[in-house]
Amino acid sequence: MNCVGKALAHVQRLSVVTPRPHFCWTFEGLISALQARFTYPEEDKQARRALDALRMGNKTSARTYCTQFESLLDDVVHMSDSDVMYAFTKGLQPRLKEWVLHDRPETLQAAGGEDVWK
């Protein structure tokens, strides 16, 4: 990942003022900090509302549904794994939802990984 402009300046300020170890020194922590700093609160709320309303129609492919879901999820600042799984499966067709939840996965990746959905 290459940071430029304001994002790079923010990361550089963090590196000077943040003692180690800090959550920002993991990739996930850095992404979370950047999202929190550069995502508009209204964008997060809109994405959450859109995720809540997202449904897989009869003619919607799994790939299309996953692409739409991931695109909306990118605009959410932070969502726990269990909330991601709930939001994802909430919009699935009933038979597909049953298949996904069969093994009780805790994360979206554990539900089948990217290979299954793409």
Backbone bond lengths (Angstrom), bond angles and torsions (degrees), N, CA, C in turn:
res aa  C-N    CA-C-N  psi(-1)  N-CA   C-N-CA  omega(-1)  CA-C   N-CA-C  phi
1 M - - - 1.444 - - 1.513 108.16 -
2 N 1.296 116.64 130.80 1.459 121.82 177.85 1.512 109.62 -108.75
3 C 1.319 116.84 123.83 1.454 121.55 176.84 1.518 108.09 -96.55
4 V 1.315 116.00 140.03 1.458 120.79 177.23 1.522 108.57 -137.66
5 G 1.314 115.69 164.53 1.456 121.50 173.69 1.514 113.35 59.01
6 K 1.338 115.30 -133.04 1.464 121.54 -176.80 1.520 111.78 -63.56
7 A 1.339 117.33 -35.59 1.469 119.96 178.94 1.523 110.44 -63.32
8 L 1.341 117.66 -43.67 1.463 121.27 178.87 1.527 110.47 -63.61
9 A 1.321 116.86 -43.34 1.461 120.31 179.58 1.526 110.58 -61.67
10 H 1.322 117.13 -39.73 1.465 121.24 178.77 1.529 110.55 -64.11
11 V 1.327 117.72 -44.59 1.469 121.64 179.08 1.522 110.26 -62.94
12 Q 1.330 116.91 -41.07 1.466 120.02 179.27 1.527 111.27 -64.68
13 R 1.347 117.15 -39.86 1.472 119.55 176.90 1.525 110.62 -64.27
14 L 1.335 116.75 -40.76 1.457 119.95 178.10 1.518 111.58 -60.53
15 S 1.337 116.38 -40.04 1.459 119.55 -176.75 1.523 111.68 -67.57
16 V 1.323 118.02 -26.58 1.459 121.45 -179.77 1.527 111.26 -82.53
17 V 1.331 117.22 -41.38 1.464 120.36 -172.02 1.529 113.95 -98.05
18 T 1.316 118.19 -7.77 1.464 120.72 -175.67 1.518 110.69 -102.71
19 P 1.332 117.36 119.24 1.464 119.47 177.74 1.535 110.76 -70.80
20 R 1.317 115.55 153.59 1.463 120.00 176.44 1.505 109.68 -92.47
21 P 1.280 124.57 151.78 1.461 124.61 -12.82 1.525 110.66 -78.66
22 H 1.267 116.32 147.50 1.458 123.42 -178.68 1.510 107.61 -142.68
23 F 1.331 117.01 152.36 1.456 119.53 -176.75 1.521 112.55 -58.09
24 C 1.321 117.57 -24.84 1.465 120.08 -179.81 1.528 112.58 -70.42
25 W 1.333 117.20 -12.92 1.458 118.93 -177.59 1.526 111.95 -90.06
26 T 1.321 117.19 9.77 1.464 121.60 166.40 1.519 106.23 -107.65
27 F 1.304 116.73 156.63 1.460 119.90 -179.74 1.528 110.58 -60.82
28 E 1.335 116.23 -44.42 1.460 120.20 -179.83 1.521 111.25 -62.94
29 G 1.331 116.21 -40.25 1.459 120.59 178.38 1.518 112.30 -64.81
30 L 1.321 115.87 -40.50 1.458 120.24 178.04 1.519 110.79 -63.75
31 I 1.325 116.43 -45.65 1.467 120.10 179.82 1.522 109.91 -61.17
32 S 1.326 116.43 -43.71 1.466 120.96 179.50 1.534 110.76 -61.11
33 A 1.327 117.22 -43.94 1.467 121.27 179.79 1.526 110.94 -64.76
34 L 1.322 116.99 -41.89 1.468 120.23 179.36 1.528 110.96 -66.93
35 Q 1.317 116.52 -40.99 1.465 119.46 178.17 1.524 110.68 -63.70
36 A 1.321 116.49 -43.26 1.458 120.08 -179.84 1.527 110.70 -62.90
37 R 1.308 116.79 -36.50 1.470 120.84 -177.05 1.519 112.43 -79.42
38 F 1.333 118.38 -35.98 1.455 120.88 -170.74 1.524 114.95 -114.16
39 T 1.321 117.82 7.68 1.459 120.81 175.57 1.519 108.01 -104.12
40 Y 1.304 115.59 132.67 1.454 120.14 178.85 1.523 109.58 -74.44
41 P 1.339 117.36 136.58 1.468 120.19 -178.93 1.525 112.60 -54.66
42 E 1.312 117.62 -37.56 1.461 120.64 -179.22 1.534 110.75 -67.55
43 E 1.334 116.66 -33.66 1.464 120.86 177.78 1.532 110.32 -63.63
44 D 1.326 116.61 -40.84 1.459 121.62 176.99 1.526 110.14 -61.98
45 K 1.327 117.23 -46.89 1.462 121.38 -179.27 1.530 111.21 -63.13
46 Q 1.317 116.69 -42.78 1.463 120.37 179.21 1.522 111.00 -63.45
47 A 1.322 116.35 -41.62 1.470 120.16 -179.97 1.533 110.16 -65.07
48 R 1.316 116.99 -41.10 1.471 120.08 178.28 1.529 111.38 -63.77
49 R 1.329 116.83 -40.76 1.466 119.50 177.70 1.530 110.64 -65.43
50 A 1.328 116.08 -40.49 1.471 119.85 179.63 1.534 110.83 -67.04
51 L 1.331 117.62 -38.86 1.467 120.51 175.76 1.519 110.73 -61.82
52 D 1.320 116.06 -40.69 1.459 120.60 -179.94 1.533 111.43 -64.44
53 A 1.316 116.47 -32.64 1.465 121.10 -177.96 1.531 113.27 -90.18
54 L 1.329 117.94 -13.68 1.464 121.31 -175.55 1.527 110.98 -64.94
55 R 1.328 116.05 128.12 1.458 122.05 178.21 1.519 109.35 -134.74
56 M 1.298 115.29 144.82 1.456 121.97 177.69 1.521 107.81 -87.77
57 G 1.307 116.56 111.10 1.460 120.68 -179.78 1.521 111.67 -74.96
58 N 1.331 115.90 171.63 1.469 121.13 -179.12 1.520 112.76 -60.33
59 K 1.310 117.12 -30.90 1.471 120.38 -177.61 1.527 112.51 -104.91
60 T 1.321 116.71 9.69 1.464 121.23 179.25 1.524 109.32 -87.32
61 S 1.324 116.61 128.92 1.466 119.81 177.37 1.521 109.73 -77.96
62 A 1.327 115.57 158.27 1.465 120.35 177.00 1.523 109.89 -60.45
63 R 1.311 116.95 -37.60 1.470 121.20 179.70 1.533 110.53 -62.32
64 T 1.318 117.06 -45.35 1.467 120.92 -179.70 1.519 110.73 -64.05
65 Y 1.331 116.26 -44.90 1.466 120.39 179.24 1.526 110.03 -59.99
66 C 1.327 116.98 -46.49 1.476 121.07 -179.29 1.518 111.64 -63.15
67 T 1.320 116.88 -40.62 1.461 120.96 178.88 1.523 110.40 -62.67
68 Q 1.328 116.42 -45.65 1.460 120.21 178.16 1.525 110.70 -62.80
69 F 1.332 116.90 -43.91 1.459 121.47 -179.44 1.527 110.83 -61.56
70 E 1.317 117.09 -48.77 1.462 120.97 -178.49 1.523 111.57 -64.35
71 S 1.321 117.15 -36.66 1.461 120.59 178.44 1.525 110.89 -63.11
72 L 1.325 116.09 -43.75 1.466 119.79 177.56 1.525 111.10 -68.39
73 L 1.318 116.82 -39.82 1.462 121.29 -178.92 1.529 111.39 -62.89
74 D 1.318 117.47 -30.06 1.468 121.47 177.83 1.529 112.13 -60.95
75 D 1.335 117.23 -25.76 1.459 120.80 -178.24 1.525 113.23 -92.14
76 V 1.330 117.00 -0.39 1.459 121.46 177.72 1.524 108.06 -91.46
77 V 1.340 116.17 129.36 1.462 120.31 -176.08 1.522 110.95 -66.03
78 H 1.316 118.55 -50.51 1.457 121.01 178.78 1.515 108.75 -151.73
79 M 1.325 114.94 134.57 1.457 120.98 175.82 1.515 107.05 -145.80
80 S 1.320 116.84 130.52 1.460 120.53 -178.87 1.526 110.28 -65.63
81 D 1.333 116.07 159.20 1.462 120.73 179.06 1.522 111.60 -57.85
82 S 1.324 116.56 -40.71 1.467 118.77 -178.93 1.531 111.20 -67.41
83 D 1.330 117.37 -35.72 1.463 120.18 177.06 1.529 111.25 -69.84
84 V 1.335 116.95 -36.65 1.469 120.53 176.42 1.522 109.78 -63.13
85 M 1.339 116.48 -45.56 1.469 119.80 179.65 1.530 110.85 -62.75
86 Y 1.323 116.97 -41.59 1.455 120.31 179.33 1.532 110.42 -62.29
87 A 1.333 116.23 -48.71 1.468 120.27 -178.92 1.522 110.93 -62.41
88 F 1.328 116.71 -40.71 1.468 120.79 -178.46 1.522 110.96 -65.36
89 T 1.323 116.64 -49.51 1.463 119.56 -175.10 1.525 112.29 -75.58
90 K 1.308 117.35 -24.26 1.462 121.03 179.58 1.527 110.97 -58.09
91 G 1.312 117.01 -37.08 1.460 120.69 -175.78 1.512 115.11 -91.29
92 L 1.322 117.91 -4.20 1.468 120.78 -179.11 1.523 112.08 -74.48
93 Q 1.321 115.44 156.02 1.457 120.34 171.70 1.531 107.39 -64.88
94 P 1.341 118.56 147.21 1.465 121.74 -173.03 1.526 115.26 -52.23
95 R 1.318 118.94 -44.78 1.471 120.28 -177.94 1.527 111.48 -67.93
96 L 1.320 116.11 -38.15 1.467 120.04 178.41 1.526 109.90 -70.05
97 K 1.314 117.00 -38.92 1.468 121.10 176.77 1.528 109.99 -59.91
98 E 1.311 116.77 -44.39 1.471 121.42 178.67 1.529 110.71 -60.99
99 W 1.331 116.62 -41.86 1.465 121.19 179.48 1.528 110.76 -64.55
100 V 1.337 116.45 -44.27 1.469 120.83 -178.62 1.528 110.89 -64.02
101 L 1.321 116.71 -41.38 1.464 120.67 -174.34 1.524 113.87 -85.99
102 H 1.320 117.30 -2.01 1.467 121.59 -176.57 1.528 112.93 -52.22
103 D 1.320 117.86 -46.25 1.464 122.13 -177.55 1.527 113.18 -94.20
104 R 1.319 117.00 9.23 1.468 123.21 179.13 1.531 113.34 53.11
105 P 1.323 116.93 56.30 1.472 119.22 179.92 1.526 110.85 -68.09
106 E 1.319 115.86 147.40 1.461 120.74 179.54 1.523 112.43 -94.54
107 T 1.337 116.65 -19.73 1.458 120.70 178.76 1.518 109.52 -130.62
108 L 1.305 115.65 163.25 1.464 121.07 178.64 1.527 110.76 -63.70
109 Q 1.328 116.65 -38.20 1.465 120.51 178.46 1.525 110.43 -64.28
110 A 1.320 117.55 -39.56 1.458 121.15 179.54 1.527 111.71 -68.74
111 A 1.315 116.75 -20.21 1.464 120.94 -179.68 1.521 112.06 -73.79
112 G 1.299 117.86 -8.31 1.458 119.54 178.82 1.508 113.44 158.53
113 G 1.298 116.42 -12.25 1.445 119.69 179.23 1.515 111.45 74.62
114 E 1.305 115.58 171.32 1.461 121.25 -177.10 1.522 112.41 -66.02
115 D 1.336 117.61 -30.07 1.463 120.27 -177.68 1.530 111.92 -62.16
116 V 1.318 117.23 -35.49 1.457 121.20 -178.55 1.523 110.86 -69.74
117 W 1.327 116.37 -39.05 1.470 120.30 -171.26 1.516 113.42 -91.18
118 K 1.305 118.93 -14.02 1.479 120.38 -175.81 1.507 111.74 -103.45
